[in-house]
Amino acid sequence: MNSFGRIFRIHIFGESHGDSVGINIDGCPAGLSLMSEDFLADIERRKGGLQKGTTPRKEDDLPIFKTGLFNNKTTGAPITILFENKNTRSEDYQKQRSVPRPGHADFVAHKKFGGFEDYRGGGHFSGRLTVSLVAAGVIAKKLLASLEDEAIKVTASITEIGGEKDIEKGLQKAIDAKDSVGGIIECRVTGIPAGLGEPFFDSVESLLSHIVFAIPAVRGIEFGTGFAAVKMFGSEHNDAIENMDGKTKTNHAGGVVGGITNGNELVFRIAIKPTSSTPKEQETLNWETGKVENFSVKGRHDLCIALRVPVILEAVTAIVLADLLLLEQRIPRILHA
């Protein structure tokens, strides 16, 4: 469905070419200072058109607060935030209605919703909706910053593009091939306390994996040493505990053992597939004629969607941590300035 979380609960809505996209956040404590300016830095990081390899579609993305705020403070009621869609070119999608784009949700959405889905720009399946996740992440980050005992910081960065550690080199590969590429994003969380997580099904890894796969184009996730652990001996992979704070000599576990944070840095990585919309000619089924035909995606698209993912990954990570901290009652239901 379109909801996530137990106490800090989010509900996402909207379509890529509809009037707006948005988010409703329930469970945010009262008394949190919140203004439009708080959202601008992270929203700018998510935008396309600001760096080589991203879509030229540009939206203002100024948050419109509909509920849950009074005198620049959260009221404890659900917070509703809208982002208007103004820079759309829906005609690009009307022309290709009968030919579902390879790698996109066009075909499965058509099957599931019987042709009633909004197909423009991917509709409800579009990466456009991630602006709403970023907005919820801004609030979650402010909650993490409100903690008195911990200074939790969430940071995500690109470690690889197109199989290259050199980001520019990876992008140039795509430009030369007139195609798209993917990448790897690493997220690190410092200052996280031990004891967060609810095994079995709400372990830290389970919750993060669940919300991470709500980001379009994610194809994999690994924690700590990840898949490289299969090549190690157990004695090598185990992290020796050094003190009563849980500090370990190494961090192959990535800060999570038994589904619970152990007080060390939380480290995980996600794999982002090459952007499905590519100018390279491909083949797809025309569901009106029943025949396979040549096809090329038209419109404005990212050469490498991974470039825009770090801030989104930070946001969803902060959402999970805020929910777990509220569950543990480490964040009070009423904040006092």
C-alpha positions in Angstrom: 0.0 0.0 0.0 1.0 3.6 0.3 1.7 3.9 4.0 4.8 3.1 6.1 5.7 3.3 9.8 4.2 2.5 13.2 4.3 5.7 15.2 6.0 8.1 12.7 3.7 7.0 9.9 3.8 8.4 6.4 1.2 8.1 3.6 2.4 9.1 0.1 0.0 10.2 -2.7 -0.1 11.8 -6.2 1.0 11.2 -9.8 3.9 12.5 -11.9 1.7 14.6 -14.2 -1.3 15.2 -11.8 -1.9 18.5 -10.1 0.4 17.6 -7.2 2.3 15.0 -5.2 2.4 15.0 -1.5 2.8 13.3 1.9 0.8 13.0 5.1 2.8 12.4 8.2 1.1 11.1 11.3 2.7 10.8 14.8 5.1 13.7 14.6 5.5 15.2 18.1 4.0 18.6 18.8 6.3 21.5 19.2 8.8 20.9 16.4 9.9 24.1 14.7 9.2 23.8 11.0 9.4 26.3 8.1 9.6 26.2 4.3 13.3 27.1 4.5 14.0 23.9 6.4 13.2 21.9 3.2 15.0 23.8 0.6 18.5 22.4 0.9 17.4 18.7 0.6 14.8 19.4 -2.1 17.5 21.2 -4.2 19.7 18.1 -3.9 17.0 15.9 -5.3 16.2 18.1 -8.3 17.2 17.3 -11.8 18.7 19.7 -14.2 21.4 20.9 -11.7 24.2 18.5 -12.8 25.3 16.5 -15.8 23.3 13.3 -16.3 20.0 14.4 -14.8 16.7 15.3 -16.4 16.1 18.9 -17.6 12.6 18.8 -16.1 12.6 21.4 -13.3 9.9 22.0 -10.7 10.0 24.8 -8.1 9.1 22.2 -5.4 8.1 24.7 -2.7 6.4 22.8 0.1 2.7 23.8 0.6 1.6 23.0 4.2 -2.1 22.1 4.4 -2.4 20.7 8.0 -0.4 20.1 11.1 1.4 23.4 11.5 0.5 26.5 13.5 2.8 29.4 14.1 5.7 27.5 12.5 5.3 24.7 15.1 3.9 21.2 14.6 0.6 20.7 16.4 0.7 17.0 17.0 -2.0 16.5 14.3 -1.2 14.9 10.9 1.0 17.0 8.7 0.0 17.3 5.0 2.5 18.7 2.5 1.9 19.2 -1.2 4.2 19.8 -4.1 2.7 21.2 -7.3 3.5 19.7 -10.7 3.9 22.6 -13.1 6.5 21.6 -15.7 4.9 18.6 -17.4 4.8 17.5 -21.0 2.0 14.8 -21.0 1.8 14.7 -24.8 5.1 12.7 -24.8 3.3 9.8 -23.1 0.0 10.0 -25.0 1.9 9.2 -28.2 3.4 6.0 -26.8 0.4 4.7 -24.8 0.1 1.4 -26.7 3.8 0.5 -26.3 4.8 -0.1 -22.7 8.3 1.1 -22.0 10.8 -1.7 -21.2 12.0 -1.5 -17.5 9.0 0.7 -16.5 5.8 -0.2 -14.6 3.6 0.6 -17.7 2.7 -3.0 -18.5 2.2 -4.3 -15.0 0.2 -1.2 -14.0 -2.0 -1.7 -17.0 -2.6 -5.3 -16.0 -3.2 -4.5 -12.3 -5.5 -1.5 -12.8 -7.2 -2.5 -16.0 -6.2 0.6 -18.0 -7.5 3.1 -15.5 -4.0 4.1 -14.3 -2.6 7.5 -14.9 0.2 6.5 -17.4 1.6 10.1 -17.9 5.2 10.1 -16.7 4.7 6.8 -14.9 1.8 8.2 -12.8 1.9 7.0 -9.2 5.0 4.8 -10.0 7.1 7.8 -10.9 10.3 8.9 -9.1 8.6 12.3 -9.0 6.9 11.1 -5.7 10.3 10.9 -4.0 10.2 14.6 -3.4 7.5 13.7 -0.8 9.9 11.2 0.8 12.5 13.9 1.0 10.1 16.2 2.7 9.2 13.6 5.3 13.0 13.0 5.7 13.6 16.6 6.5 11.1 16.3 9.4 12.6 13.0 10.5 16.1 14.5 10.5 14.9 17.4 12.7 13.5 14.9 15.1 16.9 13.1 15.2 18.6 16.4 15.9 16.2 17.1 18.8 17.7 14.3 20.9 19.6 15.5 23.9 21.8 12.4 24.5 22.7 11.5 20.9 23.9 13.4 17.9 22.6 11.2 15.1 23.8 12.1 11.6 22.7 10.5 8.4 24.9 10.9 5.3 24.6 9.2 1.9 27.1 9.4 -1.0 27.7 8.0 -4.4 30.5 5.4 -4.4 30.2 4.2 -8.0 28.6 5.1 -11.3 28.5 2.9 -14.3 31.0 0.5 -12.7 33.5 3.3 -12.2 34.7 4.8 -8.9 35.4 8.0 -10.9 31.9 9.5 -11.2 32.8 11.6 -14.2 34.3 8.7 -16.0 31.2 6.6 -15.4 28.9 9.3 -16.7 31.1 9.7 -19.8 30.6 6.0 -20.6 26.9 6.6 -20.8 27.2 9.8 -22.8 29.5 8.0 -25.3 27.2 5.0 -25.6 24.1 7.3 -25.8 22.6 5.1 -23.1 22.0 5.2 -19.3 23.9 3.8 -16.3 23.3 2.9 -12.7 25.3 3.3 -9.5 25.9 2.4 -5.9 25.0 4.7 -3.0 26.4 4.2 0.5 24.6 5.4 3.7 26.3 6.0 7.0 24.7 6.8 10.3 26.8 8.0 13.2 25.7 8.6 16.8 23.0 5.9 16.7 22.3 4.3 20.0 22.3 0.6 20.7 19.0 -1.3 21.1 17.0 0.0 18.1 15.1 -2.7 16.2 12.2 -5.1 16.7 13.1 -8.7 15.6 12.1 -10.7 13.8 10.0 -8.9 11.2 10.8 -5.3 12.2 14.6 -5.7 12.5 16.6 -2.6 11.5 17.6 -4.3 8.2 14.0 -5.4 7.5 12.6 -1.9 8.0 15.3 -0.2 6.0 15.1 -2.7 3.2 11.3 -2.3 3.1 11.4 1.5 2.7 14.5 1.5 0.5 12.7 -0.6 -2.1 10.0 2.2 -2.3 12.7 4.2 -4.1 12.2 3.5 -7.8 15.2 1.9 -9.5 16.6 0.2 -6.3 17.8 -3.4 -7.2 19.7 -4.5 -4.1 20.9 -3.7 -0.6 23.7 -4.9 1.6 24.8 -4.1 5.2 28.3 -3.8 6.4 30.6 -6.2 4.5 27.5 -7.4 2.7 28.0 -10.0 -0.1 31.8 -9.9 0.4 31.2 -11.7 3.7 30.7 -15.0 1.9 34.4 -15.0 1.0 35.4 -14.5 4.7 36.0 -16.9 7.6 33.7 -16.5 10.6 36.6 -15.6 12.8 37.5 -12.8 10.3 33.9 -11.5 9.9 33.0 -11.4 13.6 33.4 -8.0 15.2 35.3 -8.2 18.5 33.5 -6.1 21.3 36.0 -3.7 23.0 33.9 -2.0 25.7 30.6 -1.7 27.5 29.3 0.8 24.9 29.4 -2.0 22.4 32.3 -0.5 20.3 33.8 -3.2 18.1 37.3 -3.5 16.6 35.9 -3.9 13.1 32.4 -3.2 11.7 31.7 -6.0 9.2 28.1 -6.2 10.6 27.5 -2.6 9.6 26.3 -1.6 13.1 23.5 -4.2 13.3 23.5 -7.6 15.0 20.5 -9.8 15.5 18.4 -7.1 13.8 19.3 -4.6 16.6 21.7 -1.6 16.4 24.8 -2.3 18.4 26.0 1.3 18.9 28.5 1.3 16.1 28.2 3.2 12.8 25.3 2.0 10.7 26.6 1.3 7.2 24.7 0.0 4.2 24.7 0.3 0.4 22.1 0.2 -2.3 22.3 -0.7 -6.0 20.5 1.6 -8.4 19.8 0.2 -11.9 20.5 2.1 -15.1 17.7 4.5 -15.9 15.0 2.6 -17.7 14.2 5.5 -20.0 17.1 5.5 -22.5 17.4 7.0 -26.0 18.9 3.7 -27.2 16.5 1.9 -29.6 14.9 -1.2 -28.0 12.1 -3.6 -28.7 8.7 -3.8 -26.9 5.2 -5.2 -27.4 2.6 -3.0 -29.0 -0.5 -4.2 -27.1 -2.9 -2.8 -29.7 -1.4 -4.8 -32.6 0.0 -7.7 -30.5 3.3 -7.4 -32.3 6.9 -6.6 -31.2 8.3 -3.4 -32.7 11.3 -1.1 -32.4 10.9 1.5 -29.7 12.8 4.5 -28.4 11.9 6.5 -25.3 11.1 10.2 -25.9 10.9 13.0 -23.4 13.2 14.3 -20.6 15.0 11.7 -18.5 17.9 11.1 -16.3 21.1 9.7 -17.8 21.9 8.3 -14.4 19.1 8.4 -11.7 21.6 7.4 -9.1 22.9 11.0 -9.0 19.7 12.1 -7.3 19.3 9.2 -4.9 21.7 10.1 -1.9 19.3 12.7 -0.4 16.4 10.3 -0.9 18.3 7.5 0.8 19.1 9.8 3.7 15.4 10.7 4.0 14.0 7.2 4.2 16.8 6.2 6.6 15.9 9.0 8.9 12.2 8.1 8.7 12.9 4.6 9.9 15.2 5.8 12.7 12.7 8.4 13.9 10.0 5.8 14.0 12.2 3.4 16.0 13.2 6.2 18.4 9.6 7.2 19.0 8.8 3.5 19.6 11.5 3.3 22.2 10.2 6.6 23.7 13.6 8.3 23.2 11.8 11.1 21.4 9.1 12.7 23.6 5.6 13.2 22.1 5.8 16.9 23.0 9.0 18.9 22.3 9.9 21.9 24.3 12.1 24.7 22.8 
